[in-house]
Amino acid sequence: MAKPLNVGMIGYGFMGKAHTNAYCQVNHFFDLAYRPVLKAVCARSADKAKPFADQWGYESVETDWRKLIQRKDIDLIDICTPNNTHAEIAIAAAQAGKMILCEKPLAMSGPEGLKMVEAVEKAGVANMVWYNYRRVPAVTLAKQIIDQGTLGHIFHYRAKFLQDWTISSQVPVGGQALWRLDSSVAGSGVTGDLLAHCIDTALWLNGPIDTVSGMTETFIKERPGALSGQPEQVRIDDASAFLARFANGSLATFEATRYARGHKALYTFEINGENGSIAWDLHDLHRLQFFEYSGDGRLRGWRSIHVTEKEHPYMENWWVPGLQIGYEHTFIHQIADFLRGLAENTQPEPTFKDALKTEKVIDAVLISAKTGSWMRCE
């Protein structure tokens, strides 16, 4: 019989749904020592939180996150709120002795993220950041291939994340739906939102990044304020690109934009090594493209690996080979790994400390874009 783990979630938007679905599904497909219990959801508006709680099966509703983290019947706090609230909530939750799962990015900046790391380490509480793309089976398979040395020495890493939803100058700034365009709430634009995913995956697959040289652009300088109704200056970056050097000597290019017409969520990466290459595309997330240089040259070429076999990461928990899974399963995999870590007294990645490394790269990119100089990721 799995031991209950009482969850208190703060926030009920897109990520709140994704996380809650994972809590509901994980024990149906994974044999685990713990079982999440939807104990409470917290939001400023009870009128909005109550329908969410009823639909998903949360036992109670809170409107003050401080009250939630003090509840004795809550074991884990899941932070699904805008970026500028992560640090205050996480530090208070750690001081209350709660386990913490936090949406990405970890914080508004590296120094703020460091305070969060210090808080969870001082409290000794389990912690994790929702960089869910690590848990795509094809991406996890790429990690295994790299760690086995199959690609040999890595020369290049290139990644991009393209969207197009802010091209219209009439898209407003701020408010509940569009806080990502408000620098005081989001911290940065696509660098901290989209490139954060690319950076986390890159650090996981290819190791530390030493130096970066970046550029950013805000294409529309002024937008209507969602709350004020008046024109407001836009301070987030609409597009970001940077060069990077990894500690292993490989070179990299990263690009993200919300102005790539025709792309809703195009996230891709490619890695080139001396003995082979790997490529992955979120739009075809169940496939890993793999090139191996060895063997008969007449038959040499890229192969498309359909990552649905029982031997592939996570897939033994799902359907028969050939039947693929999707985006929502990455969150189920992440909470499964977290719960397994609790049972085994291990700490699955990415922890707050791991996510702080991404914050340092983000900070370096933004400073580089302002100064025009190469920056170290320290």
C-alpha positions as CSV (number, residue, x, y, z in Angstrom):
1,M,0.0,0.0,0.0
2,A,1.5,3.3,-1.1
3,K,2.1,5.9,1.6
4,P,0.1,9.2,1.0
5,L,2.0,12.3,0.2
6,N,-0.2,15.4,0.7
7,V,0.2,18.0,-2.0
8,G,-0.6,21.7,-1.7
9,M,-0.5,23.4,-5.1
10,I,-0.2,27.2,-5.5
11,G,-1.6,28.3,-8.8
12,Y,-4.1,26.7,-11.1
13,G,-3.2,27.8,-14.7
14,F,-1.7,25.8,-17.5
15,M,1.1,24.3,-15.4
16,G,-1.3,23.7,-12.6
17,K,-3.3,21.4,-14.9
18,A,-0.2,19.7,-16.2
19,H,1.2,19.0,-12.7
20,T,-2.2,17.9,-11.3
21,N,-2.7,15.5,-14.1
22,A,0.7,14.0,-13.3
23,Y,-0.3,13.5,-9.6
24,C,-3.5,11.9,-10.7
25,Q,-2.0,9.5,-13.1
26,V,1.4,8.5,-11.7
27,N,0.4,5.6,-9.5
28,H,-1.7,4.1,-12.2
29,F,1.4,3.4,-14.3
30,F,4.3,3.4,-11.9
31,D,4.8,1.1,-8.9
32,L,5.8,3.5,-6.2
33,A,6.1,3.7,-2.4
34,Y,4.3,7.0,-2.3
35,R,0.9,8.2,-3.6
36,P,0.2,11.9,-4.2
37,V,-3.0,13.2,-2.5
38,L,-4.6,16.4,-3.8
39,K,-5.0,18.0,-0.4
40,A,-5.3,21.7,-1.3
41,V,-5.0,24.2,-4.1
42,C,-4.3,27.8,-3.4
43,A,-5.1,31.0,-5.4
44,R,-6.0,34.6,-4.7
45,S,-9.5,34.1,-6.0
46,A,-11.6,31.4,-4.2
47,D,-14.2,31.8,-6.9
48,K,-11.7,30.7,-9.5
49,A,-9.8,28.1,-7.4
50,K,-13.0,26.3,-6.3
51,P,-14.1,25.1,-9.8
52,F,-10.5,23.9,-10.4
53,A,-10.5,22.1,-7.1
54,D,-13.8,20.5,-7.9
55,Q,-12.8,19.4,-11.4
56,W,-9.5,17.9,-10.4
57,G,-10.5,16.5,-7.0
58,Y,-8.6,18.8,-4.5
59,E,-10.0,18.4,-1.0
60,S,-9.8,22.1,-0.1
61,V,-9.1,25.6,-1.3
62,E,-6.8,28.3,0.3
63,T,-6.5,31.9,-0.8
64,D,-3.3,32.7,1.3
65,W,-0.2,30.7,0.4
66,R,1.3,31.5,3.8
67,K,-1.6,29.7,5.5
68,L,-1.2,26.8,3.1
69,I,2.5,26.2,3.9
70,Q,1.8,26.2,7.6
71,R,-0.8,23.5,7.4
72,K,0.3,20.3,9.2
73,D,-1.5,18.1,6.7
74,I,0.6,19.4,3.8
75,D,3.8,17.5,2.9
76,L,4.7,19.0,-0.4
77,I,4.3,22.5,-1.9
78,D,4.1,22.8,-5.7
79,I,4.8,26.3,-6.9
80,C,3.0,27.1,-10.2
81,T,2.9,30.9,-9.9
82,P,4.6,33.7,-11.8
83,N,8.4,33.9,-11.6
84,N,8.6,36.9,-9.2
85,T,6.8,34.9,-6.5
86,H,9.0,31.7,-6.6
87,A,11.7,32.8,-4.2
88,E,9.4,34.1,-1.4
89,I,7.2,31.1,-1.5
90,A,10.0,28.5,-1.7
91,I,12.1,30.0,1.1
92,A,9.0,30.1,3.4
93,A,8.1,26.6,2.4
94,A,11.6,25.3,3.2
95,Q,11.6,27.0,6.6
96,A,8.3,25.3,7.3
97,G,9.9,21.9,6.5
98,K,7.9,21.3,3.3
99,M,9.2,19.4,0.2
100,I,9.1,21.8,-2.8
101,L,8.5,21.4,-6.5
102,C,8.9,24.7,-8.4
103,E,8.1,25.7,-11.9
104,K,10.9,26.9,-14.1
105,P,12.8,29.2,-14.2
106,L,13.9,28.8,-10.6
107,A,14.1,32.5,-9.9
108,M,14.2,36.0,-11.3
109,S,18.0,36.0,-11.2
110,G,21.0,34.0,-10.1
111,P,21.4,35.8,-6.7
112,E,17.7,35.2,-5.9
113,G,18.1,31.6,-6.9
114,L,21.1,31.2,-4.6
115,K,18.9,32.2,-1.7
116,M,16.4,29.5,-2.6
117,V,19.2,26.9,-2.8
118,E,20.6,28.0,0.6
119,A,17.1,27.7,2.1
120,V,16.3,24.2,0.9
121,E,19.8,22.9,1.8
122,K,19.6,24.4,5.3
123,A,16.2,22.9,5.8
124,G,17.2,19.6,4.3
125,V,14.0,19.3,2.3
126,A,13.5,17.4,-1.0
127,N,13.3,19.8,-3.9
128,M,13.0,19.8,-7.7
129,V,12.4,22.2,-10.6
130,W,9.9,21.3,-13.4
131,Y,12.3,21.1,-16.4
132,N,10.1,18.4,-17.9
133,Y,11.8,18.0,-21.3
134,R,14.5,15.9,-19.6
135,R,11.8,13.3,-19.1
136,V,10.9,12.9,-22.8
137,P,11.9,9.3,-23.4
138,A,13.8,10.2,-26.6
139,V,15.7,13.0,-24.7
140,T,16.6,10.6,-21.9
141,L,17.7,8.1,-24.5
142,A,20.0,10.8,-25.9
143,K,21.5,11.2,-22.5
144,Q,22.2,7.5,-22.2
145,I,23.8,7.4,-25.6
146,I,26.1,10.4,-24.8
147,D,27.0,9.1,-21.3
148,Q,28.0,5.7,-22.9
149,G,30.5,7.6,-25.0
150,T,28.9,6.6,-28.3
151,L,29.3,10.0,-29.9
152,G,32.9,10.4,-28.7
153,H,34.2,13.9,-28.2
154,I,31.5,16.5,-28.7
155,F,32.2,19.3,-31.1
156,H,28.9,21.2,-31.5
157,Y,25.6,21.8,-29.6
158,R,22.8,23.8,-31.3
159,A,19.3,24.5,-29.9
160,K,16.4,26.7,-30.8
161,F,12.9,27.3,-29.3
162,L,10.6,29.3,-31.6
163,Q,7.1,30.7,-31.1
164,D,5.0,33.4,-32.8
165,W,2.3,34.5,-30.3
166,T,3.4,38.1,-29.6
167,I,3.9,39.4,-33.1
168,S,0.8,41.6,-33.0
169,S,1.4,45.0,-31.4
170,Q,-2.0,44.8,-29.8
171,V,-1.1,41.9,-27.5
172,P,-1.1,43.7,-24.1
173,V,1.4,43.6,-21.2
174,G,0.7,42.1,-17.8
175,G,-2.4,40.8,-16.1
176,Q,-3.1,37.2,-15.2
177,A,-2.7,35.8,-18.7
178,L,0.1,37.9,-20.1
179,W,2.5,38.4,-17.1
180,R,5.3,36.8,-19.2
181,L,5.5,40.2,-21.1
182,D,5.9,42.1,-17.8
183,S,9.6,42.3,-16.8
184,S,8.7,43.0,-13.2
185,V,6.9,39.7,-13.0
186,A,8.8,37.5,-15.5
187,G,12.3,38.8,-15.0
188,S,13.2,38.5,-18.7
189,G,11.5,37.4,-21.9
190,V,12.3,34.5,-24.1
191,T,15.8,34.1,-22.4
192,G,14.3,33.1,-19.1
193,D,11.2,31.5,-20.5
194,L,12.1,29.5,-23.6
195,L,15.9,29.4,-23.6
196,A,15.8,28.3,-19.9
197,H,14.5,24.9,-21.2
198,C,17.2,24.8,-23.9
199,I,19.9,25.6,-21.4
200,D,18.8,23.1,-18.8
201,T,18.7,20.3,-21.4
202,A,22.1,21.3,-22.7
203,L,23.7,21.4,-19.3
204,W,22.3,17.9,-18.6
205,L,23.4,16.4,-21.9
206,N,26.7,18.2,-22.5
207,G,28.0,19.5,-19.2
208,P,28.8,23.0,-17.9
209,I,28.8,26.2,-20.1
210,D,31.9,28.4,-19.5
211,T,31.3,31.5,-21.5
212,V,28.5,33.1,-23.6
213,S,28.1,36.0,-26.0
214,G,24.5,37.1,-26.5
215,M,22.2,39.5,-28.2
216,T,18.6,40.3,-27.5
217,E,15.9,42.4,-29.2
218,T,12.6,43.9,-28.2
219,F,10.8,44.4,-31.5
220,I,7.7,46.2,-30.1
221,K,8.8,48.8,-27.6
222,E,5.4,49.8,-26.3
223,R,2.2,47.8,-25.8
224,P,-1.2,48.5,-24.1
225,G,-1.3,47.6,-20.4
226,A,-3.7,44.8,-19.6
227,L,-4.6,46.4,-16.3
228,S,-4.0,50.1,-16.9
229,G,-5.3,50.3,-20.4
230,Q,-2.6,52.8,-21.1
231,P,0.5,52.4,-23.3
232,E,3.4,50.8,-21.4
233,Q,7.0,50.3,-22.2
234,V,8.0,46.7,-23.0
235,R,11.2,45.7,-21.1
236,I,11.3,42.0,-21.8
237,D,13.3,40.5,-24.7
238,D,11.2,39.2,-27.7
239,A,14.2,37.4,-29.2
240,S,17.5,36.1,-27.9
241,A,20.4,34.4,-29.4
242,F,23.8,33.5,-28.0
243,L,27.0,31.7,-28.7
244,A,28.5,29.5,-26.0
245,R,31.6,27.5,-25.1
246,F,31.2,24.4,-23.0
247,A,33.7,23.2,-20.5
248,N,34.3,20.1,-22.7
249,G,35.5,22.4,-25.5
250,S,32.4,22.2,-27.7
251,L,30.9,25.2,-29.3
252,A,27.1,26.1,-29.2
253,T,24.4,28.3,-30.7
254,F,21.1,29.0,-28.9
255,E,18.2,30.9,-30.3
256,A,14.7,31.7,-29.0
257,T,12.0,34.1,-30.3
258,R,8.3,34.7,-30.1
259,Y,8.4,36.3,-33.6
260,A,8.9,33.2,-35.8
261,R,5.7,33.2,-37.8
262,G,4.4,29.7,-38.3
263,H,5.9,28.2,-35.1
264,K,3.9,27.6,-32.0
265,A,6.5,25.6,-29.9
266,L,9.4,24.5,-32.1
267,Y,12.1,23.2,-29.7
268,T,15.0,21.3,-31.3
269,F,18.5,20.4,-30.5
270,E,21.4,18.7,-32.4
271,I,24.7,17.4,-31.0
272,N,27.7,16.5,-33.2
273,G,30.5,14.3,-32.0
274,E,33.5,12.6,-33.5
275,N,31.7,9.3,-33.9
276,G,28.1,10.4,-34.5
277,S,25.3,12.9,-34.0
278,I,21.9,13.2,-32.3
279,A,19.0,15.4,-33.2
280,W,15.5,15.8,-31.5
281,D,12.4,17.8,-32.3
282,L,9.6,18.5,-29.9
283,H,7.1,18.3,-32.7
284,D,8.1,14.7,-33.2
285,L,9.0,14.1,-29.6
286,H,8.8,10.3,-29.7
287,R,11.6,10.0,-32.2
288,L,15.3,10.4,-31.9
289,Q,17.4,11.0,-35.0
290,F,20.8,9.2,-34.7
291,F,23.8,9.0,-37.0
292,E,26.7,6.6,-36.3
293,Y,29.8,6.9,-38.3
294,S,31.1,3.3,-37.7
295,G,30.2,0.3,-39.8
296,D,29.8,-0.3,-43.5
297,G,30.2,3.1,-45.3
298,R,27.7,2.0,-48.0
299,L,25.0,1.8,-45.4
300,R,25.9,4.8,-43.3
301,G,23.2,7.4,-42.7
302,W,20.8,8.9,-40.3
303,R,18.3,6.6,-38.6
304,S,15.0,7.5,-37.0
305,I,14.6,5.7,-33.7
306,H,10.9,5.3,-32.7
307,V,11.3,5.5,-28.9
308,T,8.4,3.2,-27.9
309,E,10.2,-0.1,-27.1
310,K,10.2,-1.6,-23.6
311,E,13.9,-1.1,-23.5
312,H,13.6,2.7,-24.0
313,P,13.4,5.0,-20.9
314,Y,10.1,5.0,-19.1
315,M,8.3,3.1,-21.9
316,E,7.9,-0.2,-20.1
317,N,5.3,1.7,-18.0
318,W,3.1,2.5,-20.9
319,W,1.6,0.9,-24.0
320,V,2.8,-1.8,-26.4
321,P,5.7,-0.9,-28.7
322,G,4.7,1.4,-31.6
323,L,2.1,3.3,-29.6
324,Q,3.6,6.7,-28.6
325,I,3.1,9.0,-25.6
326,G,3.1,12.8,-25.5
327,Y,3.8,16.0,-23.7
328,E,1.8,15.4,-20.6
329,H,3.7,12.2,-19.8
330,T,6.9,14.1,-19.2
331,F,5.3,15.5,-16.0
332,I,4.2,12.1,-14.9
333,H,7.7,10.8,-15.4
334,Q,9.1,13.7,-13.4
335,I,6.9,13.1,-10.4
336,A,7.5,9.4,-10.6
337,D,11.2,10.0,-10.4
338,F,10.7,12.4,-7.5
339,L,8.6,9.8,-5.5
340,R,11.0,7.1,-6.3
341,G,13.8,9.3,-4.9
342,L,11.9,9.8,-1.7
343,A,11.6,6.0,-1.2
344,E,15.3,5.5,-2.0
345,N,16.5,8.5,-0.1
346,T,18.0,10.0,-3.3
347,Q,17.5,13.4,-4.8
348,P,16.5,13.3,-8.5
349,E,17.6,16.1,-10.8
350,P,17.1,18.9,-11.5
351,T,17.3,20.2,-7.9
352,F,17.3,23.9,-7.0
353,K,21.1,23.7,-7.1
354,D,21.0,22.3,-10.7
355,A,18.5,24.9,-11.8
356,L,20.7,27.7,-10.4
357,K,23.3,26.8,-13.0
358,T,20.7,27.6,-15.7
359,E,20.0,31.0,-13.9
360,K,23.7,31.8,-14.1
361,V,23.8,31.2,-17.8
362,I,20.7,33.3,-18.3
363,D,22.2,36.2,-16.3
364,A,25.4,36.0,-18.3
365,V,23.5,36.1,-21.6
366,L,21.5,39.1,-20.6
367,I,24.6,41.0,-19.3
368,S,26.4,40.1,-22.5
369,A,23.6,41.4,-24.6
370,K,23.8,44.8,-22.8
371,T,27.6,45.1,-22.8
372,G,28.5,43.4,-26.1
373,S,31.1,41.3,-24.2
374,W,31.8,37.7,-23.6
375,M,30.7,36.7,-20.1
376,R,31.6,33.9,-17.8
377,C,28.7,31.9,-16.4
378,E,29.7,32.3,-12.7
